[in-house]
Amino acid sequence: MSPPPGASDGAPLTSDDRNAARSIELPLDDATLHDLRAGASVLLSGPMVTARDAAHARFAAAIDAGEELPFDPDGETLYFVGPTPARPGHVLGAAGPTTASRCDPWSPLLVERGLRAMIGKGRRSEEVRASMREHGCVYFGAIEGTAALLSRCVIEASVIAYEDLGAEAVHRLAVRDFPALVVNDLHGGDLYVDGPARWRRI
């Protein structure tokens, strides 16, 4: 049976594949990046940076001005989040995902500069998906409504840029077993297309 439009051109995921979370170390290497398939459950461990739309607008302004970015996108994983202040005894406050489409106007600028992965919620634009396929970047979906749970996966956190933005400042995080789903892979797979199509065939 032919895969639905937007489905991965690799081997289809079985139900066991989709239900068994795969532990993945960040930053992503080439082999892991190409092996990921839309619909796969993953547990991410390692470094990532955070940024929302206000920070992205500043990234774009810096690029236009020929200035250095506050971090090198090459090889990075970027989480769209504006965490709340940490409570006593915690590394970070609630850290639920932001709607990724808010950053769509600027995401290709970072993907073109080597960004390997993005994490957020919701669909991405066709322009962003095309840039990801061309330059080698995947998009993970974090589970909405689990902000407190996700914050427990953060083992280190520090502000690295734009402190004046408050919660939307750029943070450097280290995470352990951060749960996510592969939404867009390098092979054209799109969980928002593939998932409903699989259910229609049952």
C-alpha positions in Angstrom: 0.0 0.0 0.0 1.4 3.4 -0.9 2.1 5.8 1.9 -0.2 8.7 2.4 0.9 12.2 1.1 3.6 13.5 3.4 4.5 10.1 4.8 8.2 9.1 5.3 9.9 7.3 2.5 11.6 5.0 5.0 10.2 1.9 6.7 6.8 2.6 8.2 6.5 2.7 12.0 4.8 -0.2 13.7 2.6 0.3 16.7 5.5 -1.0 18.9 7.8 1.6 17.3 5.4 4.4 18.1 4.8 3.3 21.7 8.4 2.6 22.7 10.3 5.8 23.5 13.8 5.9 22.1 16.5 7.5 24.2 18.5 10.1 22.1 21.5 12.1 23.1 21.8 15.7 22.0 23.3 17.2 19.9 21.9 15.0 17.2 24.5 13.3 15.0 23.9 12.7 11.3 23.0 9.0 11.6 20.4 9.7 14.3 19.0 12.6 12.4 18.4 10.6 9.3 17.0 7.6 11.2 14.2 9.5 12.9 10.7 9.0 11.5 7.6 11.0 12.1 5.5 9.5 14.9 8.4 8.1 16.8 8.5 8.7 20.6 11.8 9.9 21.9 13.4 10.8 25.2 15.9 13.6 24.7 19.0 14.1 26.9 21.6 16.8 26.5 22.0 20.5 25.8 19.4 22.8 24.1 18.6 26.5 23.9 15.3 28.2 24.3 13.7 31.1 22.4 10.3 32.5 21.6 9.1 35.0 19.0 10.6 38.1 20.7 14.0 36.6 20.8 13.6 35.3 17.2 12.9 38.9 16.1 16.2 39.9 17.6 18.0 37.0 16.0 16.8 38.2 12.6 17.8 41.8 13.4 21.3 40.6 14.3 21.6 38.6 11.1 20.5 41.6 9.0 23.0 43.8 10.8 25.8 41.3 10.3 26.2 40.7 14.0 26.9 37.5 15.8 24.0 35.6 17.3 24.1 34.9 21.1 24.6 31.2 20.2 25.9 29.3 17.2 22.8 27.5 15.6 25.0 24.9 14.0 24.2 21.5 15.5 21.8 23.0 18.1 18.4 22.0 19.4 16.0 24.9 20.0 13.0 24.7 22.3 10.2 27.2 21.8 9.4 28.0 25.5 9.2 30.9 27.9 9.8 29.2 31.3 8.3 30.6 34.4 10.7 31.5 37.3 12.0 28.6 39.3 10.5 27.7 42.6 12.8 27.1 45.6 14.6 23.8 45.1 13.9 23.7 41.4 16.1 24.4 38.4 13.3 25.9 36.3 9.6 26.8 36.6 6.9 25.5 34.3 8.3 24.9 30.8 5.5 23.9 28.5 5.9 24.3 24.7 5.0 27.5 22.8 3.0 27.3 19.5 5.9 26.9 17.0 4.1 28.7 14.2 4.7 32.0 16.1 8.4 31.6 15.2 7.8 30.4 11.6 8.8 33.7 10.0 12.3 33.5 11.4 13.0 29.7 11.7 14.5 29.2 8.2 17.2 31.8 9.1 18.4 29.5 11.9 17.8 26.2 10.0 20.0 27.6 7.1 22.7 28.1 9.7 22.8 24.5 10.8 20.0 24.2 13.4 19.4 20.5 13.8 16.1 20.3 15.7 13.2 22.4 17.0 10.7 21.5 19.8 7.3 23.1 20.2 3.6 22.4 19.6 1.4 22.6 16.5 2.1 22.5 12.8 4.9 24.3 10.9 4.5 26.2 7.7 5.4 24.7 4.3 8.3 27.2 4.1 9.7 26.0 7.3 9.2 22.3 6.4 10.9 22.8 3.1 13.9 24.5 4.7 14.1 21.7 7.2 14.2 19.1 4.5 16.8 21.0 2.5 19.2 21.8 5.3 18.7 18.8 7.6 16.5 19.7 10.6 13.7 17.8 12.4 10.8 19.1 14.5 9.7 17.5 17.7 6.4 18.0 19.4 6.4 18.4 23.1 3.2 17.4 24.9 0.9 20.3 25.7 -0.4 20.5 29.3 2.6 18.9 30.9 4.6 22.1 31.7 5.4 21.1 35.3 6.4 17.5 34.2 8.7 18.8 31.4 10.4 21.2 33.9 11.4 18.2 36.0 13.4 17.0 33.0 15.6 20.1 33.1 18.7 19.5 35.2 20.5 22.8 34.4 19.4 26.2 33.3 21.0 29.6 32.7 20.2 32.8 30.8 22.6 33.4 28.0 21.0 36.4 26.2 18.3 39.0 26.2 17.8 39.0 30.0 15.5 42.0 29.6 12.9 39.8 27.9 12.2 38.1 31.2 10.7 34.6 30.7 11.4 35.0 26.9 15.1 35.5 27.5 17.3 32.9 25.7 18.2 30.1 28.1 20.8 27.3 27.9 19.2 24.1 29.3 20.5 20.6 30.0 17.7 18.0 30.0 17.4 14.4 30.8 14.8 12.1 29.3 12.7 14.9 27.9 9.7 13.3 26.2 8.7 14.3 22.7 7.3 13.0 19.4 8.9 13.3 16.0 6.5 15.5 14.0 8.5 16.3 10.9 11.4 14.2 9.7 14.0 14.6 6.9 12.0 12.3 4.6 8.8 14.3 4.2 7.1 12.6 7.1 4.5 14.8 8.9 2.7 13.4 12.0 -0.2 15.8 11.4 -0.7 14.1 8.0 0.5 10.5 8.6 -1.3 10.0 11.9 -4.8 10.7 10.7 -4.1 8.7 7.5 -3.0 5.7 9.5 -6.2 5.8 11.6 -8.4 6.0 8.4 -6.8 2.8 7.2 -7.8 0.8 10.3 
